[in-house]
Amino acid sequence: MSFSYSEMNLGKFSKRNLLQNILSATGYQELQENVRIAGLSGLMHNFEIMGIKDKNLLLVVGGAEDKEVYKQYNLKTPKEKMEFWQKEALLSAYDVEAALKQDGYIIDLMFFRNISHHTPPISKEPMEYYKPFDIPDDLSVSWTKSIYDIPILSDDILTDSAQSIGACFLSLNTLSLEELGMLTSNIDEKSINYCKQILNQKRISQYFSPPTDELLLSTFDRLKTSSPFQEATQIIEIAEKLGHKPTPNILINNLLRDPVEIAKELEKKNLISYKGITEVTQEGIKIRHEISKSAQESFVIRLIKALNIGQLTESIVKIFKPMA
């Protein structure tokens, strides 16, 4: 019996196109790519790209994906590499965010994992496999075979890590080959509009522009508050101060604008609950909204820290604890 593992990585050109489309789709202007920034500790940290929108800086954290780094630290399995990537990404985010905040910037964070498992069989030429999807030919593919089990970790680990510090997360593996082709081959109006659709489908756009009712619902759930109406207005005010003005409601009447009235409507429809999943009945069909795993939940973490109205109700992910 043998075990196998394969992965695909975007090259410099295709990765740049993807990240440029993301910046444009979320309203940021590029400042610099492959940027090194000093953290509060004095250490230098690498970021894939940095964008700006008013006082908001978006830092795209790539973590450590350098083969030389893997060799230096004797990292062999996908699990070891992901755990190292995770620690490096969190250290970079913590350290640089602390430094830039002193300069008056509001820091938005995205963790980006440049690994996809949409790979061809080892017997097939990679470029021929990806050609129908118009993905640039600067990508690389690797295969590993072993007689021993190959330890791996789910991207959910990185989602939780990003969420713990108020960052959103995008894994290349969550994008289909068709989506990758559209987002990596060009940077134009068509690709930017398509990127907006994809970010909305992946619920990443909710991090940058959270729907008002979902934002209130998620924050109430985190706070476990018994009097949500008292905090409703303050929640919206803080979101705006963070440079993320909430958008119209999607769970209830989208014409409602007053935060207190929205909170009352959420309660009336029994949507204010203390579960990670809320069920909404619409025309006899149950829709499950997985609040806790959305990019918007990452924004809620930031918002609650800014509110300073109580401790978080869930522990921050213990990133240095060995994970099975």
WOLINRA-V636562 format. One record per pair of residues at least 24 apart in sequence whose ideal C-beta (glycine too) atoms are under 10 Angstrom apart, sorted by the first residue. I is the first residue (numbers start at 1). GAP is how many residues later the second one is. Records with the same first field share a line. If there is no record, write none. Layout:
BEGIN
I=GAP + GAP
END
This chain:
BEGIN
1=146 + 147 + 148
2=143 + 144 + 145 + 146 + 148
3=141 + 142 + 143 + 144 + 145 + 146 + 147 + 148 + 149
4=118 + 139 + 140 + 141 + 142 + 146
5=72 + 73 + 112 + 114 + 137 + 138 + 139 + 140 + 141 + 145 + 146 + 147
6=110 + 111 + 112 + 113 + 114 + 115 + 116 + 135 + 136 + 137 + 138 + 139
7=71 + 74 + 107 + 108 + 109 + 110 + 111 + 112 + 133 + 134 + 135 + 136 + 137 + 145 + 165 + 166
8=106 + 107 + 108 + 109 + 110 + 111 + 112 + 118 + 121 + 122 + 127 + 131 + 132 + 133 + 134 + 164 + 165 + 169 + 172
9=56 + 104 + 105 + 106 + 107 + 129 + 130 + 131 + 132 + 133 + 163
10=104 + 105 + 106 + 125 + 126 + 128 + 129 + 130 + 162 + 170 + 173 + 174
11=103 + 124 + 125 + 126 + 127 + 128 + 129 + 173
12=124 + 126
13=123 + 124 + 125 + 126 + 171 + 172
14=100 + 121 + 122 + 123 + 124 + 125 + 166 + 167 + 169 + 170 + 171
15=33 + 34 + 47 + 97 + 99 + 121 + 123 + 124 + 157 + 169
16=32 + 33 + 120 + 122 + 168 + 171
17=119 + 166 + 167 + 168 + 169 + 170 + 174
18=30 + 31 + 94 + 96 + 118 + 152 + 154 + 157 + 161 + 162 + 164 + 165 + 166 + 167 + 169 + 173 + 177
19=29 + 30 + 32 + 41 + 43 + 91 + 93 + 95 + 151 + 164 + 165 + 168
20=29 + 31 + 163 + 164 + 166 + 167 + 171 + 172 + 175
21=161 + 162 + 163 + 165 + 166 + 167 + 170 + 171 + 172 + 173 + 174 + 175 + 177 + 178
22=27 + 29 + 36 + 38 + 88 + 90 + 148 + 161 + 170 + 173 + 174 + 176 + 177 + 182
23=26 + 27 + 28 + 29 + 30 + 35 + 37 + 87 + 164 + 169 + 172
24=27 + 163 + 164 + 165 + 167 + 168 + 169 + 171 + 172
25=158 + 166 + 167 + 168 + 169 + 170 + 171 + 172 + 173 + 174 + 175 + 179 + 180 + 183
26=25 + 27 + 30 + 32 + 82 + 84 + 142 + 166 + 169 + 170 + 173 + 178 + 179 + 181 + 182 + 183
27=24 + 26 + 27 + 29 + 31 + 169 + 181 + 182 + 216
28=24 + 25 + 26 + 28 + 29 + 30 + 32 + 80 + 180
29=24 + 29
30=28
31=26 + 27 + 28
33=27
34=28
35=24 + 25 + 61
36=60
37=55 + 58 + 59 + 60 + 62 + 63
38=57 + 58 + 61 + 62
39=52 + 53 + 54 + 55 + 56 + 57 + 58 + 59 + 60 + 61
40=54 + 55 + 56 + 57 + 58 + 59 + 60 + 61 + 62
41=50 + 53 + 54 + 55 + 57 + 58
42=53 + 57
43=48 + 49 + 52 + 53 + 56
44=48 + 51 + 52
45=43 + 44 + 46 + 47 + 48 + 49 + 50 + 51 + 54
46=42 + 46
47=42 + 45 + 46 + 49 + 62 + 63 + 65
48=62 + 63 + 64 + 66
49=61 + 63
50=46 + 50
51=57 + 59
52=53 + 56
53=53 + 55 + 155 + 190
54=51 + 52 + 189
55=48 + 49 + 50 + 51 + 52 + 187 + 188
56=49 + 50 + 51 + 52 + 152 + 186 + 187 + 188
57=39 + 40 + 43 + 44 + 46 + 48 + 49 + 50 + 51 + 52 + 186
58=48 + 49 + 50 + 51 + 52 + 110 + 150
59=33 + 34 + 37 + 38 + 41 + 46 + 48 + 49 + 50 + 51 + 52 + 108
60=48 + 49 + 50 + 51 + 52 + 107 + 110
61=24 + 27 + 28 + 29 + 30 + 31 + 32 + 35 + 48 + 49 + 50 + 51 + 52 + 101 + 104 + 106 + 108
62=26 + 27 + 30 + 48 + 49 + 50 + 51 + 52
63=24 + 25 + 26 + 27 + 28 + 29 + 30 + 48 + 49 + 50 + 51 + 95
64=24 + 25 + 27 + 28
65=47 + 48 + 49 + 50
67=75
76=68 + 70 + 74 + 75
77=67 + 69 + 71 + 72 + 73 + 74 + 75 + 76
78=37 + 39 + 66 + 72 + 73 + 74 + 75
79=71 + 72 + 73 + 74 + 78 + 244 + 245
80=71 + 73
81=34 + 71 + 72
82=31 + 33 + 69 + 70 + 71 + 72 + 73 + 75 + 76 + 241
83=68 + 70 + 74 + 236 + 237 + 239 + 240
85=26 + 28 + 29 + 30 + 68 + 73 + 76
86=25 + 27 + 67 + 71 + 72 + 74 + 75 + 76 + 231 + 233 + 234 + 237
87=74 + 232 + 233
89=24 + 69 + 72 + 73 + 76 + 78 + 80 + 230
90=68 + 71 + 72 + 74 + 75 + 77 + 227 + 229 + 230
91=228
93=68 + 69 + 72 + 73 + 74
94=71
97=68 + 69 + 70
105=138
106=135 + 136 + 137 + 138 + 196 + 200
107=59 + 60 + 135 + 195
108=58 + 59 + 60 + 99 + 100 + 134 + 135 + 136 + 190 + 191 + 194
109=53 + 56 + 57 + 58 + 59 + 60 + 98 + 189 + 193
110=52 + 57 + 58 + 59 + 60 + 94 + 97 + 98 + 185 + 188
111=47 + 48 + 50 + 51 + 52 + 54 + 56 + 57 + 58 + 59 + 60 + 187
112=46 + 50 + 56 + 57 + 58 + 59 + 60
113=42 + 45 + 46 + 49 + 56 + 57 + 58 + 59 + 60 + 61
114=25 + 56 + 57 + 58 + 59
115=40 + 56 + 57 + 58
116=25 + 55 + 56 + 57 + 58 + 59 + 60 + 61 + 64
117=35 + 38 + 54 + 55 + 56
118=54 + 55 + 57 + 58 + 59 + 62
119=24
129=48
130=47 + 50 + 51
131=50
132=45 + 46 + 49
133=43 + 44 + 45 + 46 + 47 + 48 + 49 + 51 + 52
134=43 + 44 + 46 + 47 + 48 + 50 + 51 + 52
135=42 + 43 + 45 + 46 + 47 + 48 + 49 + 50
136=44 + 45 + 48 + 49 + 50
138=46
139=41 + 45
151=173
153=170 + 171
154=169
156=137
157=160 + 162 + 166
158=159
159=134 + 135 + 136 + 138 + 139 + 158
160=132 + 133 + 156 + 157 + 159
161=155 + 156 + 157 + 158
162=45 + 133 + 136 + 139 + 155
163=129 + 130 + 131 + 132 + 134 + 135 + 136 + 137 + 138 + 151 + 153 + 154
164=134 + 137 + 148 + 150 + 151 + 152 + 153 + 154 + 155
165=133 + 136 + 137 + 140 + 151 + 152 + 154
166=41 + 76 + 131 + 132 + 133 + 134 + 135 + 136 + 137 + 138 + 139 + 140
167=40 + 128 + 131 + 132 + 134 + 135
168=31 + 34 + 35 + 36 + 37 + 38 + 39 + 40 + 126 + 127 + 128 + 129 + 130 + 131
169=33 + 35 + 38 + 126 + 129
170=28 + 29 + 32 + 34 + 125
171=31
174=24 + 27 + 28 + 30
175=27
199=96
202=92 + 93
203=86 + 87 + 88 + 90 + 91 + 92 + 93 + 94
204=90 + 91 + 92 + 94
205=42 + 90 + 91
206=38 + 40 + 41 + 44 + 88 + 89 + 90 + 91 + 92 + 93
207=37 + 87 + 88 + 89 + 90 + 91 + 92 + 93 + 95
208=35 + 36 + 37 + 39 + 87 + 88 + 91
209=30 + 35 + 36 + 37 + 38 + 39 + 87 + 90
210=26 + 29 + 34 + 35 + 36 + 37 + 84 + 85 + 86 + 87 + 89 + 90 + 93
211=35 + 36 + 37 + 38 + 39 + 40 + 41 + 43 + 85
212=24 + 27 + 33 + 34 + 35 + 36 + 37 + 38 + 39 + 40 + 42 + 44 + 45 + 46 + 47 + 50 + 51
213=33 + 34 + 35 + 36 + 37 + 38 + 39 + 40 + 41 + 43 + 46 + 49 + 50 + 52 + 53 + 56 + 58
214=32 + 33 + 35 + 36 + 37 + 38 + 52 + 57 + 64 + 75 + 77 + 80 + 82 + 83 + 86
215=24 + 29 + 31 + 32 + 34 + 44 + 47 + 81 + 82 + 84 + 85 + 88
216=30 + 33 + 35 + 43 + 44 + 46 + 47 + 49 + 50 + 55 + 56 + 84
217=32 + 34 + 35 + 45 + 46 + 49 + 54 + 55 + 56 + 61 + 72 + 74 + 79 + 83
218=58 + 60 + 71 + 73 + 74 + 76 + 78 + 79 + 81 + 82 + 83 + 85 + 86
219=77 + 78 + 80 + 81 + 82 + 84 + 85 + 88
220=43 + 46 + 47 + 51 + 52 + 53 + 54 + 80
221=50 + 51 + 52 + 53 + 54 + 55 + 57 + 70 + 71 + 76 + 79 + 92
222=52 + 69 + 70 + 75 + 78 + 79 + 81 + 82 + 88 + 90 + 91 + 92
223=51 + 77 + 81 + 84 + 86 + 87 + 88 + 89 + 90
224=50 + 86 + 89 + 90
225=47 + 49 + 84 + 85 + 88
227=36
228=31 + 32 + 35 + 36 + 38 + 39 + 44
229=30 + 31 + 32 + 33 + 34 + 35 + 38
230=30 + 33 + 79
231=28 + 29 + 32 + 73 + 76 + 78 + 79
232=26 + 27 + 28 + 29 + 30 + 31 + 32 + 34
233=25 + 26 + 27 + 30
234=25 + 69 + 72 + 73 + 75
235=24 + 28 + 65 + 68 + 69 + 71 + 72 + 74
236=24 + 26 + 67
237=70
238=64 + 65 + 66 + 67 + 68 + 69 + 70 + 71
239=60 + 61 + 63 + 64 + 67 + 68
241=62 + 65
242=57 + 60 + 61 + 64
244=52 + 55 + 58 + 59
246=53
250=39
251=27 + 29 + 31 + 36 + 38
252=28
274=39
276=38
END
